[in-house]
Structures are given as C-alpha cells and as structure tokens.
Amino acid sequence: MGVEIYVGHVSGSVTEDEVQKLFSVVGTVTSVHLVVDPASGESRGCGYVRMSTEEEAREAIDLLNGAKLGDSLIVVKAAPPKNFKKAGSSGGGRGGGEGR
C-alpha cells in the first residue's frame, strides 16, 4: 500500500514524472498525484507522493524538504490522514482526496 507524503510549493511547470524522478532517488515511489484545479486545469502547487515503506517516506521528508524542483524549493512533510479535519471544521467543506 505504501506511505503517503505531502509535497508543497511545486511549480506549475513541474510534471508528475519529474516528481517521481526526484523521489525515486530516496526509494521506491508507488504513485505521484499533483493536485489540479478542476475548473481551470491549473496546478494548485501541491501534490502527494506514495513511497513503498515508512522508512523511505521518513527519508524523503528528511532529505527532500527544501530541495529545488523546477524553479522553486519544495516542502515535503507527512500527509495528514485521509479522515483529517481542520480544527473547528464542521466537515461541510468541498470534500476531496477521493480518486488520489
């Protein structure tokens, strides 16, 4: 199944293949998903990478947080659990995460 990590500050010109190449230096990447605005088709500047093990995910966070990808420095951190809700949220938001 793998361990999902969040990647932020991703330049709109970066492709999922480029993200996969960067993260594969650390270990086995099982999937990459860059978030795209459904209305405009433009990048939202973030995405998710699934590494094959917890150890590889931790190493990716340690080594790649602040790395240069495209023309920006990316943020790499643990992804919130899929049932994560922000404090004070009534849960009536726009949803999301499905189909990742």
DRENPAKOL-116550 format. One record per residue (C-alpha): x, y, z. Coordinates in steps of 0.1 Angstrom, whole numbers, padded with zeros to 4 digits, always signed. Layout:
BEGIN
XYZ ...
END
This chain:
BEGIN
+0000+0000+0000 +0027+0025+0009 +0030+0057+0029 +0017+0090+0015 +0036+0122+0019 +0026+0158+0010 +0047+0179-0014 +0040+0217-0015 +0054+0247-0033 +0055+0228-0065 +0060+0249-0096 +0031+0248-0121 +0056+0237-0148 +0067+0205-0129 +0053+0172-0141 +0044+0141-0121 +0073+0123-0139 +0098+0150-0126 +0085+0145-0091 +0088+0107-0095 +0124+0110-0106 +0133+0132-0077 +0117+0110-0050 +0130+0077-0066 +0165+0088-0055 +0153+0080-0020 +0134+0048-0026 +0105+0032-0044 +0078+0056-0055 +0045+0038-0059 +0024+0068-0070 +0025+0105-0076 -0005+0128-0078 -0002+0166-0084 -0034+0185-0075 -0050+0204-0103 -0079+0228-0101 -0108+0211-0118 -0123+0243-0132 -0092+0259-0147 -0069+0228-0151 -0041+0248-0135 -0018+0233-0109 -0026+0241-0073 +0011+0239-0064 +0010+0207-0043 +0006+0170-0045 +0011+0136-0029 +0038+0110-0033 +0034+0075-0020 +0066+0057-0010 +0067+0020-0006 +0078+0020+0031 +0076+0041+0062 +0114+0043+0063 +0116+0056+0027 +0089+0082+0035 +0108+0095+0065 +0140+0096+0045 +0122+0115+0017 +0109+0141+0042 +0144+0145+0058 +0163+0147+0026 +0140+0164+0001 +0122+0191+0023 +0137+0223+0009 +0151+0207-0023 +0149+0226-0055 +0124+0212-0081 +0118+0232-0112 +0121+0269-0102 +0111+0266-0065 +0121+0250-0032 +0095+0223-0023 +0081+0215+0011 +0079+0178+0020 +0061+0166+0051 +0039+0138+0063 +0005+0138+0047 -0025+0142+0070 -0046+0111+0075 -0074+0108+0049 -0101+0114+0076 -0082+0146+0088 -0104+0176+0095 -0091+0211+0104 -0098+0223+0139 -0132+0239+0140 -0143+0224+0108 -0179+0213+0106 -0170+0188+0079 -0192+0205+0054 -0163+0215+0031 -0158+0207-0005 -0145+0172+0002 -0115+0159-0016 -0089+0133-0015 -0111+0109-0034 -0095+0094-0065 -0060+0101-0053 
END
